[in-house]
Amino acid sequence: MERLSTGISSLDSLLAGGIPEGFFVALVGMPGTGKTIACLHFINAGLLKGEKAVYVTTEESRESIVRQASQFNMNFDKALRENRLIIIDALMRATSDEWTLNLVTVEEMLDKVIQAKKLLGSQARRLVIDSMSAFWLRAPVKAREESYLVKRVLAKWDYTVYATSQYAITTGGAFGWGLEHIADGIIHFKRRIINGTLTRYLIVEKMRQTPHDLRAWEISIVDGQGLTLTRPLTRRVEDEALPDSVAKKIKRVISEEEH
Ligand SMILES: Nc1ncnc2c1ncn2[C@@H]1O[C@H](COP(=O)(O)OP(=O)(O)OP(=O)(O)O)[C@@H](O)[C@H]1O
């Protein structure tokens, strides 16, 4: 089975080498946890191998994606000029632009993605949809049916897919029915404040046909370099995230028991 590199070598090693070709992988989690940056790495890994790629952006403009990529030394601008990358922009909705979504429906998105594949040909192996949540903002009930539709349609077009989905800040829960149910793989991005510092981490929750790592890994995002996994999160680190009052209570009970 061929595996596609995620473009993050530390993540590839959790996945027995990468994402199985043709898989539909859900990248889920709270805002600012690194999902978009992981998507950029995935696309860039293909471009570096001479592949072509398609990126659907619903929350940022095409320009913003290109700028963010350039901060990690990924030249998306060049790939766009060489017609090796198509970024379908669902945010700006410029009517004069061929690669834009105006209605922001799943059907319109699939139509454009298929058009892009026909234009780029078999070298276009990687597709990012960042994010799917945007299609269901007004009608979360559609998420279930349309998730199946997206997977079924894309299966015919030889893409390996990264699709992101956001979780609510307040509850940490998915907005409505999540993509997780149809995905071949789930990479969950999380965050917590540890010793007063925002700590991001990810865990591979599911990857079919893959003996994957089961630990949560701390994420580092560095200007000029991008996202890497630094170390597995230990129990002790998680404990440090307990609110002070709770930690103090636990310490008090332990010391009372000892005396
Ligand atoms: N050049 C940079 N250098 C270092 N860190 C950066 C840089 N650019 C962005 N970041 C970090 O990455 C975070 C954004 O990550 P990303 O866009 O991947 O999040 P996300 O999970 O896709 O969020 P959302 O769901 O809101 O789109 C920023 O909040 C910042 O902490």
The ligand as an ORCA input file, in Angstrom:
! r2SCAN-3c Opt
* xyz 0 1
  N       4.687     32.268     11.416
  C       4.314     31.659     12.533
  N       5.206     31.314     13.462
  C       4.852     30.690     14.610
  N       3.574     30.366     14.915
  C       2.636     30.670     14.006
  C       2.958     31.333     12.773
  N       1.815     31.513     12.085
  C       0.832     30.983     12.834
  N       1.310     30.486     13.990
  C       0.543     29.840     15.083
  O      -0.411     28.966     14.500
  C      -1.722     29.302     14.964
  C      -2.722     29.098     13.863
  O      -2.733     27.728     13.520
  P      -3.799     27.185     12.465
  O      -4.246     28.276     11.545
  O      -3.215     25.970     11.845
  O      -4.996     26.810     13.427
  P      -6.346     26.042     13.061
  O      -6.414     24.853     13.957
  O      -6.440     25.817     11.602
  O      -7.423     27.109     13.536
  P      -8.901     27.416     12.931
  O      -9.742     26.225     13.243
  O      -9.322     28.618     13.695
  O      -8.715     27.679     11.477
  C      -1.652     30.743     15.356
  O      -2.626     31.057     16.333
  C      -0.227     30.872     15.896
  O      -0.195     30.480     17.265
*
